[in-house]
Amino acid sequence: MRGEIISVGTELLLGHITDTNASWLAQEFSKLGIDCFYISQLGDNFGRIVEHLERAWDRSEFIVMTGGVGPTEDDLTREAISGLLGETMVVQPDLEADLRKFFDRRGVVMPPRNVKQATLIPSARVLANPVGTAPGWWVERDGRVIVAMPGVPGEMFRMWEHEVIPRLRGVQGQSVILTRTYKVIGIGESAVEDLLRPLLASTNPTIATYAKNDGVHVRTSAKADDVATAETLLGGMEPRVREVLGQAIYGTDNSTLAGVTAELLTRHELTVAVGEEFTGGLTSSELSEAGGKHFVGGIVSVAEPASIGVDERDGPGATRALELARRAALSFGSDLGLAQASDIVPRPNATPGRHTYTVLVDKNGTELARTHRIDTTAPRIIRTRAVLYTLNLLREHLLAL
């Protein structure tokens, strides 16, 4: 089945909100074996939406729209679908009654303009929305399906799972696509791709690399007539991926680096305390959210980093990181102390970069491991990377035990 996703809302084009709905739906398409060839964003303009829908109708069998199903004048998704198919929107008494009950339960009088949310065209069936005021549409005609859902993520997620998927399985057939993602740390995307080059020629499963905020993702995807066959195909690829990338793979799918590290701490019955200078508590937050009793406390230092040259590997930050790690372990009585500090790298006519140092010590203050990185990008990105490489230093140490 050929599909496409259309997000409607001028706020998307102005950059006021990020279109997370489209990325989520694209993943859902993949799970269901739907080939997603187009993702588009459109403003609240009737003519342009209809024009775009005409192209989508010609090239795709399954069209999913989010946004534009509210009650205001600039919510034009229903009107555009009606215009595309030449069908008239008619108010449905039962839908209007349900809508009025929704407002009554909240002690609010329904504005007259909300009545348009109770309309259907002859080719449309309602998609219930018990958590909002905007029902969706399932439109089926001439071998094509258009789904219109609210842009509010929570409402859209529920409608997709409880209303759309059951209907979709009736028209789609049994083809499925399953994906398995391997998360990699410590190797850049181009290097990962070079290592995986012998596997890139595979057509089923396919394999591809993506640079993400939490490392490099290696996505394998298998297409089959049923889930069991797709899982078998993915399982056959896994040993080959792991042989190439080894311990650089820290997890799969929904794994987080902090979660994996927390599991290793629990397995070895060890605790850790964290000291942070440049990341302002972000590492501690990650470990805390991972749960468990492994993380016992953190220190946020406000030391002012010194300026050093780009080629200097052991600036003052290295000493501060060691001292901070020892202080953290001593203060909280933990088995391990983990700390990060940094020095500024001056750059003429550019945002200063950072030398970042991470040190791991035992409860006696003996140094166990350290890393050093130079980053000359935006401070926010440097902080994110510093957290990852701080956690990874701990992970690698625990793997070696």
C-alpha positions as CSV (number, residue, x, y, z in Angstrom):
1,M,0.0,0.0,0.0
2,R,1.4,3.4,-1.0
3,G,0.8,6.0,1.6
4,E,1.5,9.6,2.5
5,I,1.2,12.0,5.4
6,I,-0.1,15.5,5.3
7,S,0.2,17.9,8.3
8,V,-2.0,20.9,8.2
9,G,-1.5,24.1,10.1
10,T,0.1,27.5,9.3
11,E,1.9,27.3,12.7
12,L,4.0,24.4,11.3
13,L,5.2,26.6,8.4
14,L,6.1,29.5,10.8
15,G,8.2,27.2,12.9
16,H,6.0,27.8,16.0
17,I,5.6,24.0,16.6
18,T,7.5,20.9,15.5
19,D,5.7,18.3,13.5
20,T,6.2,15.3,15.7
21,N,3.0,13.8,14.5
22,A,4.4,13.1,11.0
23,S,7.5,11.4,12.4
24,W,5.4,9.2,14.7
25,L,3.0,8.3,11.9
26,A,5.9,7.4,9.6
27,Q,7.1,4.9,12.1
28,E,3.5,3.5,12.4
29,F,3.4,3.2,8.6
30,S,6.6,1.2,8.7
31,K,5.2,-1.2,11.3
32,L,2.1,-1.8,9.2
33,G,4.0,-2.4,6.0
34,I,2.8,0.8,4.3
35,D,5.3,2.4,2.0
36,C,5.4,6.1,2.9
37,F,6.6,8.1,-0.1
38,Y,5.6,11.6,0.8
39,I,5.4,13.7,4.0
40,S,4.1,17.3,3.5
41,Q,3.2,20.3,5.6
42,L,0.5,22.8,4.4
43,G,-0.8,26.1,5.8
44,D,-4.4,26.8,6.5
45,N,-5.4,27.7,2.9
46,F,-8.4,25.9,1.3
47,G,-7.1,26.2,-2.3
48,R,-3.6,24.9,-1.6
49,I,-4.9,22.0,0.5
50,V,-7.3,20.9,-2.2
51,E,-4.6,21.2,-4.8
52,H,-2.3,19.1,-2.8
53,L,-5.0,16.5,-2.0
54,E,-5.6,16.1,-5.8
55,R,-1.9,15.1,-6.3
56,A,-2.0,12.8,-3.2
57,W,-5.2,11.1,-4.5
58,D,-3.5,10.4,-7.8
59,R,-0.3,8.8,-6.4
60,S,-1.3,7.3,-3.0
61,E,-3.8,4.7,-1.8
62,F,-3.7,5.8,1.8
63,I,-3.6,9.4,2.9
64,V,-3.3,10.5,6.5
65,M,-4.0,14.1,7.5
66,T,-3.5,15.6,10.9
67,G,-4.6,19.1,12.0
68,G,-7.3,21.4,10.6
69,V,-10.3,19.5,12.1
70,G,-11.0,22.1,14.8
71,P,-14.0,24.4,15.0
72,T,-12.5,27.7,13.8
73,E,-12.6,29.3,10.3
74,D,-9.0,28.4,9.5
75,D,-9.7,24.6,10.2
76,L,-10.2,23.5,6.7
77,T,-9.3,19.9,6.4
78,R,-13.0,18.7,6.2
79,E,-13.8,21.3,3.7
80,A,-10.8,20.4,1.6
81,I,-11.7,16.7,1.5
82,S,-15.3,17.7,0.6
83,G,-14.0,19.9,-2.2
84,L,-11.7,17.2,-3.5
85,L,-14.5,14.6,-3.8
86,G,-17.3,17.0,-4.7
87,E,-19.4,15.9,-1.8
88,T,-21.4,18.1,0.6
89,M,-20.8,18.2,4.3
90,V,-24.0,17.5,6.3
91,V,-24.5,17.9,10.0
92,Q,-25.2,14.6,11.7
93,P,-27.8,14.9,14.5
94,D,-26.2,12.1,16.6
95,L,-22.7,13.6,16.3
96,E,-24.1,17.0,17.2
97,A,-25.8,15.6,20.3
98,D,-22.6,13.9,21.4
99,L,-20.7,17.1,20.9
100,R,-23.2,19.1,23.0
101,K,-23.0,16.5,25.8
102,F,-19.2,16.9,25.8
103,F,-19.6,20.6,26.5
104,D,-22.5,20.0,29.0
105,R,-20.3,17.7,31.1
106,R,-17.9,20.6,31.5
107,G,-20.6,23.1,32.3
108,V,-19.9,25.1,29.1
109,V,-22.3,26.2,26.4
110,M,-21.1,24.9,23.0
111,P,-20.2,27.8,20.6
112,P,-22.2,27.6,17.4
113,R,-19.1,27.3,15.3
114,N,-18.3,23.8,16.8
115,V,-21.3,22.4,14.9
116,K,-19.1,21.8,11.9
117,Q,-17.3,19.2,13.9
118,A,-20.5,17.1,13.7
119,T,-20.5,16.9,9.9
120,L,-19.8,14.1,7.5
121,I,-19.8,13.6,3.7
122,P,-21.4,10.5,2.1
123,S,-18.0,8.8,1.7
124,A,-16.9,9.5,5.3
125,R,-17.3,7.5,8.5
126,V,-16.7,9.1,11.9
127,L,-13.6,8.3,13.9
128,A,-14.6,8.7,17.6
129,N,-12.6,11.1,19.8
130,P,-13.8,10.6,23.4
131,V,-10.9,12.8,24.7
132,G,-11.6,15.8,22.6
133,T,-14.2,17.8,20.6
134,A,-12.9,16.9,17.1
135,P,-14.1,13.6,15.7
136,G,-12.0,12.3,12.8
137,W,-13.0,11.1,9.4
138,W,-12.4,7.8,7.6
139,V,-13.1,8.5,3.9
140,E,-13.1,5.6,1.5
141,R,-13.8,5.9,-2.2
142,D,-12.5,4.5,-5.5
143,G,-9.9,2.3,-3.8
144,R,-8.5,5.2,-1.9
145,V,-8.6,6.0,1.9
146,I,-8.2,9.4,3.5
147,V,-7.9,9.6,7.3
148,A,-8.3,13.0,9.0
149,M,-7.4,13.3,12.6
150,P,-6.8,16.1,15.2
151,G,-3.3,17.6,15.4
152,V,-3.3,17.4,19.2
153,P,-0.8,14.5,19.7
154,G,-2.7,12.8,22.5
155,E,-6.0,12.8,20.6
156,M,-4.3,11.7,17.4
157,F,-2.4,8.8,19.1
158,R,-5.6,7.4,20.6
159,M,-7.6,7.8,17.4
160,W,-5.0,6.1,15.4
161,E,-4.6,3.1,17.7
162,H,-8.3,2.6,18.6
163,E,-10.1,3.8,15.4
164,V,-7.8,3.8,12.4
165,I,-5.8,0.6,12.8
166,P,-8.8,-1.8,13.1
167,R,-10.3,-0.3,10.0
168,L,-7.0,-0.3,8.1
169,R,-6.4,-4.0,8.6
170,G,-9.6,-4.7,6.8
171,V,-8.4,-3.0,3.6
172,Q,-4.7,-3.4,3.8
173,G,-3.8,-7.1,3.7
174,Q,-1.2,-8.8,5.8
175,S,2.1,-7.3,4.8
176,V,4.2,-6.1,7.7
177,I,7.5,-4.2,8.1
178,L,9.4,-4.7,11.4
179,T,12.4,-2.6,12.4
180,R,15.1,-3.1,15.0
181,T,17.4,-0.2,15.8
182,Y,20.9,-0.6,17.3
183,K,22.2,2.4,19.2
184,V,25.9,3.1,18.9
185,I,28.2,5.3,20.9
186,G,31.8,6.2,20.4
187,I,31.9,5.9,16.6
188,G,30.8,8.5,14.1
189,E,28.1,7.9,11.5
190,S,30.5,7.7,8.6
191,A,32.8,5.3,10.4
192,V,29.8,3.1,11.4
193,E,28.6,3.0,7.8
194,D,32.1,2.0,6.6
195,L,32.2,-0.8,9.1
196,L,28.7,-2.0,8.0
197,R,29.4,-1.6,4.2
198,P,29.4,-5.4,3.5
199,L,25.8,-5.5,4.9
200,L,24.5,-2.5,3.1
201,A,23.7,-4.5,-0.1
202,S,21.1,-6.5,1.7
203,T,17.6,-5.8,0.4
204,N,15.6,-7.7,3.0
205,P,16.4,-6.8,5.7
206,T,17.7,-3.4,4.8
207,I,20.1,-1.5,6.9
208,A,20.8,2.2,7.3
209,T,22.6,4.6,9.6
210,Y,21.3,7.8,11.2
211,A,23.0,10.4,13.4
212,K,20.9,11.1,16.4
213,N,21.1,13.0,19.7
214,D,21.9,9.9,21.6
215,G,24.5,8.5,19.2
216,V,24.3,6.7,15.9
217,H,21.3,4.6,15.1
218,V,21.6,1.6,12.9
219,R,18.1,0.6,11.7
220,T,17.4,-2.8,10.2
221,S,14.0,-3.3,8.5
222,A,12.4,-6.5,7.3
223,K,9.3,-6.9,5.2
224,A,7.3,-10.1,5.1
225,D,3.7,-11.4,4.9
226,D,3.6,-12.0,8.7
227,V,5.3,-10.9,11.9
228,A,7.0,-14.2,12.5
229,T,8.8,-14.2,9.2
230,A,9.9,-10.6,9.6
231,E,11.3,-11.4,13.0
232,T,13.2,-14.3,11.6
233,L,14.8,-12.1,9.0
234,L,15.8,-9.5,11.6
235,G,17.2,-12.2,13.8
236,G,19.4,-13.4,11.0
237,M,20.9,-9.9,10.6
238,E,21.5,-9.3,14.3
239,P,24.7,-11.4,14.8
240,R,26.3,-9.8,11.8
241,V,25.6,-6.3,13.0
242,R,26.9,-7.1,16.5
243,E,30.0,-8.8,15.2
244,V,31.0,-5.6,13.3
245,L,30.1,-3.0,16.0
246,G,30.7,-5.0,19.2
247,Q,30.4,-3.1,22.5
248,A,29.9,0.2,20.7
249,I,26.2,-1.0,20.6
250,Y,24.9,0.1,23.9
251,G,21.2,-0.8,23.3
252,T,18.4,-1.4,20.9
253,D,15.1,0.3,20.1
254,N,13.9,2.2,23.2
255,S,17.0,1.6,25.3
256,T,18.7,4.6,26.8
257,L,22.3,4.9,27.7
258,A,21.4,5.8,31.2
259,G,19.1,2.9,31.5
260,V,21.6,0.4,30.2
261,T,24.3,1.9,32.6
262,A,21.9,1.6,35.5
263,E,21.3,-2.0,34.7
264,L,25.0,-2.7,34.8
265,L,25.4,-0.9,38.1
266,T,22.6,-3.0,39.5
267,R,24.1,-6.2,38.1
268,H,27.4,-5.5,39.8
269,E,25.8,-4.2,43.0
270,L,27.6,-0.9,42.7
271,T,26.6,2.7,43.4
272,V,27.8,5.9,41.8
273,A,27.9,9.6,42.7
274,V,28.3,12.2,40.0
275,G,30.0,15.6,39.9
276,E,29.3,18.0,37.0
277,E,30.8,21.3,36.1
278,F,29.6,22.1,32.5
279,T,26.5,19.9,32.2
280,G,24.7,21.5,35.2
281,G,23.2,18.3,36.6
282,L,22.1,16.7,33.3
283,T,24.0,13.5,33.9
284,S,22.6,13.2,37.4
285,S,19.1,13.7,36.0
286,E,19.6,10.9,33.4
287,L,20.7,8.4,36.0
288,S,18.0,9.4,38.4
289,E,15.3,9.0,35.8
290,A,16.7,5.5,35.0
291,G,15.5,4.4,38.4
292,G,17.0,2.0,40.9
293,K,19.3,2.5,43.9
294,H,22.5,2.8,41.8
295,F,22.6,6.6,41.8
296,V,23.1,8.0,45.2
297,G,23.7,11.8,44.6
298,G,25.3,14.5,42.6
299,I,27.3,17.7,42.9
300,V,27.0,20.6,40.5
301,S,30.1,22.8,40.5
302,V,30.2,26.4,39.3
303,A,34.0,26.5,38.7
304,E,35.0,28.9,35.9
305,P,36.8,26.9,33.2
306,A,40.2,28.2,32.0
307,S,41.0,29.1,28.4
308,I,43.5,26.7,26.7
309,G,44.8,25.9,23.3
310,V,43.0,23.5,20.9
311,D,45.9,21.0,21.1
312,E,46.2,20.9,24.9
313,R,44.9,17.5,26.2
314,D,45.5,18.0,30.0
315,G,44.3,21.4,30.8
316,P,43.1,22.5,34.3
317,G,39.7,20.9,33.6
318,A,41.3,17.5,33.8
319,T,42.5,18.2,37.3
320,R,39.1,19.6,38.3
321,A,37.3,16.6,36.9
322,L,39.5,14.2,39.0
323,E,39.0,16.3,42.2
324,L,35.3,16.5,41.6
325,A,35.0,12.8,41.1
326,R,36.8,12.1,44.3
327,R,34.7,14.7,46.1
328,A,31.4,13.1,44.8
329,A,32.5,9.6,45.9
330,L,33.6,10.8,49.4
331,S,30.5,13.0,49.9
332,F,28.0,10.3,49.2
333,G,29.9,7.2,50.2
334,S,29.5,5.6,46.8
335,D,31.5,2.8,45.2
336,L,32.3,5.0,42.3
337,G,32.7,8.7,41.6
338,L,32.1,10.0,38.1
339,A,32.8,13.6,37.1
340,Q,33.0,15.9,34.1
341,A,34.7,19.3,33.7
342,S,35.8,21.5,30.8
343,D,38.1,24.2,29.5
344,I,37.2,26.8,26.9
345,V,38.8,26.7,23.5
346,P,39.0,30.2,22.1
347,R,38.0,30.6,18.4
348,P,38.3,33.9,16.6
349,N,35.0,35.2,15.4
350,A,33.1,32.1,16.5
351,T,31.4,30.6,19.5
352,P,34.1,29.2,21.9
353,G,34.4,25.4,21.9
354,R,35.2,23.1,24.8
355,H,37.8,20.6,26.0
356,T,35.7,18.2,28.1
357,Y,37.2,15.7,30.5
358,T,35.5,12.8,32.3
359,V,37.1,10.9,35.1
360,L,35.9,7.8,37.0
361,V,37.3,6.9,40.4
362,D,36.7,4.2,43.0
363,K,35.6,4.9,46.6
364,N,39.2,5.4,47.6
365,G,39.7,8.1,45.0
366,T,41.9,5.9,42.8
367,E,41.5,6.8,39.1
368,L,39.9,4.0,37.1
369,A,39.3,5.6,33.7
370,R,39.2,8.9,31.9
371,T,38.2,10.4,28.5
372,H,39.0,13.7,26.7
373,R,37.1,15.3,23.9
374,I,37.3,18.5,21.9
375,D,34.0,20.0,20.7
376,T,33.7,23.2,18.8
377,T,30.0,23.4,18.2
378,A,27.1,25.1,20.0
379,P,27.2,24.8,23.9
380,R,23.9,23.0,24.0
381,I,25.2,20.3,21.7
382,I,28.5,20.0,23.6
383,R,26.5,19.5,26.9
384,T,24.4,16.7,25.3
385,R,27.5,15.0,24.0
386,A,29.3,15.4,27.3
387,V,26.5,13.6,29.1
388,L,26.6,10.8,26.7
389,Y,30.3,10.3,26.9
390,T,30.3,10.6,30.7
391,L,27.7,7.8,30.9
392,N,29.6,5.7,28.3
393,L,32.8,5.9,30.2
394,L,31.0,4.3,33.2
395,R,29.3,1.8,30.9
396,E,32.6,0.6,29.4
397,H,34.2,0.3,32.8
398,L,31.3,-1.8,34.0
399,L,31.4,-4.0,30.9
400,A,35.0,-4.8,31.6
401,L,34.4,-6.0,35.2
